């Protein structure tokens, strides 16, 4: 695909895809936390892990910073994996696919690796990096695009197939 500035995705198309992907990411986060907490509860209730004097597992998890931190890291890893996997395998998440946008490398025919995609994920600042598109209306590049030398292009219906997945 030719990277021409007029075919770069604007702010509102990106925002719509972000809303869609946020709903999916929340579901992934909730499900991953549920699985982790269920396993943790089973380990604590069977005595494999000590309850540290707490009667209920929920009290222990809420008051112990180690358990809370481990659960949060677990959830962040799963949500990050969602974005990284879809970006690496097809260049678009489900929300991006719905809004016909895709990540491309600014240099033709060079794949975007996991290292750059991870930088893109962090550089997006939870979506705030996309606000730069509003200020850079000429180039339509977000902070994460600039940091990783990528761009987000609008696809035609024919280009928006899922054969790359």
N, C-alpha and C positions, 0 to 999 in steps of 0.2 A: 504494500500500500504506500502511496506517496504521502509524505508528511507535509501537507500544505496547511498553513496557518488557519485558513478558513474552515478546514475540516476538524480542527481541534475542538474538543468538547468544552462548552461553556459552563459557567458556574451552576446554573439551575439544573442542567442535565446531570452533572456530577452530584449535586445535592440530592436529586431524586434517587439516584443509584445508591448513595450513601444511606438514605433513609431505609431503602429496601434491605441493604446489607446489614444495617444495624439491627433490624428485626431478626434476621437470621443469626447474627452474632450473639444477640441476647439469648436466643433459644439454645445455641451451642453452649454458651456459658452456663445457662441454667442446667442443662442436661449433664455437662461435665462435672459441675459442682454436685449434682444429685448423686452421680455415680461415685465420686470420691467420698462424699459424706456417708453414703450407704456402706461402702467398704470400711471406712474409718469407724463407723458405729459398730459394725460387726466385729472388728478387731478389738475395740474397747469393751464391748459387752461380753465377749468370750474370754477376756483377760489376757489376750495376746499383747495388748498395749495397756499400760497402767492408766487408771482414771484420775490419778493424782488427787484423790480425796473428794472428787465431785460425784454427786449422785446421778446426775443426768448428763448425757453426752453433749447435749446442746449447751449446757452451762460451761463445760470444759472447752468446747470449741470457741464459744464467744469470749471467754476470759483468758485463753491461752494464746499469746501472740504467735507462737510457733505454728500452731494448727491453722490459725487464721491466715498467716502468711503463706503457708504451704498451699492452702485451698485457693488463695488468690493467684498465686503463681501458676498453679495447675490450670485454672480457668483462663488466664491470660495466654498460656501456651496453646491451649486448644483453639481459642479465638484467633490468635496469630497464625496458627497452622491453617485455619480456614482461608484466610486472606492469602497467605504465601503460596499454598498449594494451588488455588485457583488462578492466581496471577502467573505462576510458573507454568501451569498446564492449561494454556489457552489464552492467557493475558487478560482475563476478565472474570470477575466474580459473578454470582447469579444476578445481583442487582445491576451490574454493568451490562450483563447480557440482556436483561430486560429493557435497558435504556440504550442499547446498541452502542456502547462505548468500549474501548479496549486500550490497554497499555501497549505502547510500542517503544522500541528503542529509537533514539534520534538518529543513530547510525544504522543504516539499512542492513538487514541480514545478520545482525549480531544478536544472539539471544540475551535476555535479561536474566542474570544469575540470581541465586538465592541471596547472596551478600547484598547486592544492589536492591533487591526487593525488600530485604529486612531494613535497610536504610530508608527505603521509601515508606515502609510501615511506620517506623519511628518518626521520620520527618513529616509525616502527615499531621502529627500532633493531635491525633484523635479526630481528624477532620478539619481542624483549624487552618492547616496549611493550604487548604483549598480556597480559603478566603482571598489569597493572593491573586486568584484568577479575576476577581472583581477589580483589583487595582491594575492588573496587567491585561487590560482588555484587548490590546494589540496582539500579544503573543499567546494569551490564554494558557499560561503555564503556572501551575501551583508550586508551592515550596518543594513538595516531594518530587515534582517533575524536574525542577532545577537541580536538586541535590543528587539525583540519580541519572540525569541526562536521558530522561524518558519523556513521553508525551501521551496524552489520552486523546484518541481520535474517535470521531463519530463514524460508525460503520453503516453501510447500506444493508438492506435486508438480506441480500445475497451473501455479503461478507460476514454476516452475523450468524454463522453456522457453528456447530459444536464439534466439528470433526477433530479439532486439536485436543479435545478432552480425552 
